[in-house]
Amino acid sequence: MSLLQVEGLDKSYTADKRILKNINFDIKAGEFVSVIGPSGAGKSTLLRCINRMVEFNEGKITFNQHDVGSLNKKELRQLRTNIGMVFQHYNLVPRLTVIENVLHGRFGYKTTLQGLLGRYTEEEKDRAFYLLEKLGIHEHAYKRCDQLSGGQQQRVGICRALIQEPKLVLCDEPIASLDPSSSKIIMDHLKSISAEMGITCLVNLHQVEVAQTYSDRIIGLNNGEIVFSGTRSELSADQINNIYGTETKDLIMA
Ligand SMILES: Nc1ncnc2c1ncn2[C@@H]1O[C@H](COP(=O)(O)OP(=O)(O)OP(=O)(O)O)[C@@H](O)[C@H]1O
């Protein structure tokens, strides 16, 4: 059964330009799916529509059997506890410690006051340490986040998403700011989260070969439309040209 179903999704930020055009796809629980496409294709917008960080104009998104578009503020907050998010620039609080940043992932389960006072249970703290250990950064637990390398900060970002106990993790260009060796570490962790913990991952990527290495399925987006959806072995050179074609043509013409 689908964990996520997107039907007829349309998004415009301004009246004169459709950014996403009639997007349709399904993701099954536990799948690892990448979204690739040229800059400006709408990859970030698509991810952000799923948890309504960005409001969409048309269509239907069903997550875990909930109609995302019809949820009120309280229901949306509840739904978002099931959807973790990992960002290109980590979105950590730099002056706070690693463990504090991870525990921020529990905010969705707290009252505002509990969150502000940093009231976390022993079980939550144990879980945070367990996740830091799993991602190989537990020895940095009490360091400020701004003392960590980019790759280490991204691992903190992943731990913060995981402590939410999500069913789905949305990753928006998680390796775009990292060197190849840190990128591999991050992608390996995301893959094992999906394979071992059964968490569904939807990952925006710039690098086709990374998408091919890690994904069960790849979605190719061009100018707001899905122009490819298939397995990594189905993604031929022609398909890649089709996904990135407009950008290549623009570059040649420029
Ligand atoms: N908040 C916004 N207001 C207006 N336009 C926006 C906004 N966010 C994105 N856009 C526009 O929507 C289009 C798609 O942007 P988006 O960031 O979703 O693409 P992307 O495929 O993720 O690109 P990149 O790979 O460069 O991050 C772009 O033309 C962008 O300028």
The ligand as a Gaussian input file, in Angstrom:
#p B3LYP/6-31G(d) Opt

LIG

0 1
 N        9.073000      31.274000      -2.493000
 C        9.117000      31.410000      -3.820000
 N        8.506000      32.448000      -4.432000
 C        8.521000      32.584000      -5.772000
 N        9.147000      31.712000      -6.604000
 C        9.773000      30.677000      -6.049000
 C        9.795000      30.465000      -4.628000
 N       10.500000      29.321000      -4.371000
 C       10.903000      28.851000      -5.569000
 N       10.479000      29.643000      -6.572000
 C       10.683000      29.436000      -8.010000
 O       10.165000      28.164000      -8.345000
 C       10.992000      27.522000      -9.314000
 C       11.388000      26.157000      -8.825000
 O       12.235000      26.315000      -7.684000
 P       12.718000      25.063000      -6.810000
 O       13.625000      25.604000      -5.763000
 O       11.527000      24.292000      -6.393000
 O       13.525000      24.231000      -7.903000
 P       14.676000      23.141000      -7.694000
 O       14.479000      22.146000      -8.770000
 O       14.674000      22.659000      -6.292000
 O       15.976000      24.004000      -7.992000
 P       17.453000      23.858000      -7.356000
 O       17.956000      22.524000      -7.794000
 O       18.193000      25.000000      -7.971000
 O       17.282000      23.972000      -5.870000
 C       12.165000      28.464000      -9.578000
 O       11.869000      29.195000     -10.739000
 C       12.167000      29.362000      -8.375000
 O       12.673000      30.629000      -8.682000

